[in-house]
Amino acid sequence: MTSSATLAGVVAPPALDQLCINTLRFLAVDMVQKANSGHPGLPMGSATMAYTLWDRSLKFNPHDPHWPDRDRFVLSAGYVLADAPNDTQPDILLIATGSEVHLALESPDQLATQGVHARVVSMPSTNLFSSQPDVYRNRILPPGVPLLVIEAGSPLGWRSFVGPQIAVIGVDTFGASAPEPVVMKHHGFTVENVCKHAHRVLHQLKEKA
């Protein structure tokens, strides 16, 4: 796919690409108009990015949506961000849904110094993940491996989703008001607290064994 240069060094997409991008923009306008709600600014502004990612980066076969090499980010809403060393079976799974991902990614190094190997899983949509085949879900969340969910919101619903082998670092109170780092630390969103909860989960399971 080639591109043509325009003024000020800006690269413009070829005519067919531009038509596709403009189509996405007007579809966004149509959806907002149909729903009589919201504003099309974000999807209109992101149309070029979305088209480029879908056309050049993502792997998807609409005739076989469960093919093994499909793009997990779009289709599964649950995928491995960082794995245990040498792809070994992890001792614990750290699951984050959005703004907590950076914290989940910072925790495995400290856990590793304490003899615990962690896998980090990003799961922006539990509904989409639940709709995936068992073989895929079991590959991301191996059965029998305990889970620690980092949820900067209410933990309601997580226990029914993943079962008894789980702990949740969440927020079940209201009214905290302070700069963001202070509030996050107050609610336990720190690497130290993640490691503390991980060891607690593993200890409890060891006692039950």
C-alpha positions in Angstrom: 0.0 0.0 0.0 1.5 3.3 -1.1 0.9 6.8 0.1 1.3 10.2 -1.5 3.0 13.2 0.2 1.1 16.5 0.6 1.9 19.9 1.9 3.9 20.4 5.1 5.2 16.9 5.0 1.8 15.4 5.9 1.2 12.0 4.3 -2.2 11.5 2.8 -3.7 8.0 2.2 -4.5 6.9 -1.3 -8.0 7.6 -2.6 -9.5 4.2 -1.7 -8.1 4.4 1.8 -9.5 7.9 2.2 -12.9 6.7 1.0 -12.8 3.9 3.7 -11.8 6.4 6.4 -14.5 8.9 5.4 -17.1 6.0 5.4 -16.1 5.2 9.0 -16.6 8.8 9.9 -20.1 9.1 8.4 -21.1 5.8 9.9 -20.2 7.3 13.3 -22.3 10.3 12.5 -25.2 8.1 11.4 -25.1 6.0 14.6 -25.1 9.1 16.9 -28.0 10.6 14.9 -29.9 7.3 15.0 -29.5 7.0 18.8 -30.1 10.7 19.3 -27.3 10.7 21.9 -23.7 11.4 22.3 -21.2 13.1 20.0 -19.4 11.7 17.0 -16.2 13.7 17.6 -14.1 10.9 19.0 -14.9 8.2 16.4 -14.6 10.7 13.6 -11.2 11.8 14.8 -10.1 8.2 15.4 -11.3 6.9 12.1 -7.8 7.0 10.4 -6.2 5.3 13.4 -8.9 2.6 13.5 -8.7 1.9 9.8 -4.9 1.7 9.8 -4.8 -0.7 12.7 -7.5 -2.9 11.2 -6.1 -2.9 7.7 -2.4 -3.2 8.4 -1.9 -4.7 11.9 -4.9 -6.8 13.2 -5.4 -10.4 12.1 -9.0 -11.4 11.6 -10.8 -13.8 9.4 -14.6 -13.1 9.5 -15.3 -16.5 8.0 -13.4 -18.3 10.8 -13.6 -16.1 13.9 -12.0 -18.7 16.1 -8.9 -19.4 14.0 -5.8 -19.9 16.2 -3.7 -16.9 15.0 -6.5 -14.3 15.2 -5.9 -11.0 16.9 -6.6 -11.5 20.6 -6.8 -7.8 21.4 -9.9 -7.2 19.3 -11.7 -10.5 19.5 -11.1 -11.8 23.0 -10.8 -8.8 25.3 -8.5 -11.0 27.4 -4.9 -11.6 26.5 -1.5 -12.1 28.1 0.6 -9.0 28.5 3.5 -10.5 30.4 4.2 -14.1 31.2 6.2 -16.1 33.7 9.9 -16.6 33.0 10.6 -19.1 30.2 6.9 -19.5 29.6 6.6 -21.7 32.7 3.3 -22.3 34.4 2.7 -19.2 36.5 2.1 -19.4 40.3 -0.5 -16.6 40.1 -2.4 -14.6 37.5 -2.6 -10.8 37.9 -5.7 -9.4 36.0 -6.2 -5.8 35.2 -9.0 -4.1 33.3 -7.6 -0.7 32.2 -6.0 2.0 34.3 -4.6 -0.7 36.6 -2.5 -2.4 33.9 0.6 -0.4 34.6 0.5 -1.5 38.2 0.0 -5.1 37.3 3.0 -4.9 34.9 5.2 -3.4 37.7 4.5 -6.2 40.2 5.9 -9.4 38.7 9.5 -8.3 39.1 9.1 -7.8 42.8 7.2 -11.0 43.1 10.0 -12.9 41.3 12.5 -11.7 43.9 10.2 -13.4 46.4 10.0 -16.7 44.5 6.6 -16.1 42.9 6.2 -16.2 39.1 3.2 -14.1 37.9 1.4 -13.8 34.6 -0.2 -10.4 33.8 -3.5 -10.6 31.9 -5.4 -7.6 30.5 -9.1 -8.1 30.4 -11.1 -5.0 29.4 -14.3 -7.0 28.9 -15.2 -10.1 30.9 -18.3 -10.6 28.8 -16.3 -10.9 25.6 -13.7 -13.1 27.3 -16.5 -15.4 28.6 -17.8 -15.8 25.1 -14.5 -17.3 23.8 -14.0 -21.1 23.4 -12.9 -23.0 26.5 -9.6 -23.9 24.9 -8.8 -20.2 24.5 -10.0 -19.1 28.0 -8.0 -22.0 29.6 -4.9 -21.0 27.7 -5.1 -17.4 29.1 -6.3 -18.4 32.6 -5.0 -21.9 33.3 -7.3 -23.9 35.5 -6.1 -24.3 39.1 -3.9 -21.2 39.0 -5.1 -18.6 41.5 -6.2 -15.1 40.4 -5.6 -11.7 41.8 -7.7 -9.0 40.2 -6.7 -5.3 40.3 -9.8 -3.3 39.8 -9.9 0.5 40.4 -13.6 0.3 41.0 -16.1 -2.0 42.6 -15.0 -5.6 42.9 -18.7 -6.7 42.6 -19.1 -9.5 40.0 -15.5 -10.8 39.9 -16.1 -13.7 42.3 -18.9 -15.1 40.2 -16.8 -14.7 37.1 -13.7 -16.5 38.1 -14.7 -18.7 41.1 -13.3 -19.2 44.5 -9.5 -19.1 43.8 -9.5 -15.3 43.7 -8.7 -12.1 45.5 -9.7 -8.6 44.4 -8.0 -5.4 45.1 -10.9 -3.0 44.6 -12.8 0.0 45.9 -16.0 -0.6 47.9 -16.2 2.8 49.6 -17.1 6.4 48.5 -15.9 9.9 49.4 -12.1 9.8 49.2 -10.8 13.1 47.9 -7.2 13.8 47.4 -4.6 13.9 44.6 -4.7 10.7 42.5 -1.5 9.1 43.8 -2.7 9.6 47.4 -6.1 8.1 46.7 -4.7 5.2 44.9 -2.3 4.4 47.7 -5.0 4.8 50.2 -7.1 2.1 48.4 -4.1 -0.2 48.2 -3.1 0.2 44.5 0.6 -0.2 45.1 3.1 -2.8 44.1 3.7 -3.7 47.7 0.0 -4.3 48.3 -0.3 -6.4 45.2 2.6 -8.6 46.3 1.1 -8.8 49.8 -2.3 -10.0 48.4 -0.6 -12.4 46.0 1.3 -14.1 48.9 -1.9 -14.2 50.9 -3.8 -16.0 48.2 -1.0 -18.5 47.7 -0.7 -19.1 51.4 -4.5 -19.7 51.8 -4.5 -22.2 48.9 -1.5 -24.0 50.4 -3.3 -24.3 53.8 -6.4 -25.8 52.1 -4.3 -28.3 50.1 
